[in-house]
Amino acid sequence: MTGDAMTGDEISMNDSHTPNRLRLAVVDMVGTTITDDGRTERAMSKALVEHGIEPGTSRFESMLGYARNTMGFSKMTVFGHLFDDSAVAESANKIFEKTYDELIEDGGVRAIAGAEDAILWMRESGMQICLATGFGRHTQNMVLESLGWMGLADLSLCPADAGRGRPYPDMILTAVLALDLDDVREVAVVGDTSSDMLSGVRSGASLVAGVLTGSHSEATLRAAGATVVVDSIKQLPLLVEKREAKHL
């Protein structure tokens, strides 16, 4: 046995150790750190109409309702559910992305009050930040550029970067690997949808925080596994401070 080898007892002790500090926050974009004043839904509606779904019909309302309920999912995954034909789903996703890009060219995306300060506070406190989204890479970059946020986070991820989007844990686990964390319990996940909460729970993150500035209610967020729900991301620094104090 080499001097670096660990005994079974040592491995067991380390596995049972609860980390004292959060080292990474995986933070959602639309509804959590930014608002687009309904542009996501408008772009979704345009994609449905362009593919023969008549506005005002029960089918249109049902499909749009599904899109609302699955906010936070990969948009390609949503269209894949709405349309049986994969080629049609891909076409609809392209219309969605093109329309959304056009809708945000006028500066229609803006930061939620206190979001940038909360992110900067976390970085200054020693945490790394990953901004995660259900958008494609091009759209995510358009949003970040429009806000001047390209350098705000340590990492930005979309579903294509990880393999699967929310509610799967892939983006969170990809961030853990990319940013060289030792333990998923050192992760905080922050979002406004049930899919954000589910992905956080499934990843093993120790803090799964829901915010009420976006799509889903407190009851929905808690039902999906939120460990805490706050009004806005601007309350996150205080939340982190309280959690860290308990582990001192």
Secondary structure, DSSP 8 states (H G I E B T S, - for coil): --TT---HHHHHHHHH---SS--EEEEESBTTTEE-TTHHHHHHHHHHHHTT--TTSHHHHHHHHHHHHTTTB-HHHHHHHH-SSHHHHHHHHHHHHHHHHHHHTTS--EE-TTHHHHHHHHHHTT-EEEEE-SS-HHHHHHHHHHHT-TTTSSEEE-HHHHSS-BTSSHHHHHHHHHTT-S-GGGEEEEESSHHHHHHHHHHT-SEEEEESSSSS-HHHHHHTT-SEEES-GGGHHHHHHHHHHHT-
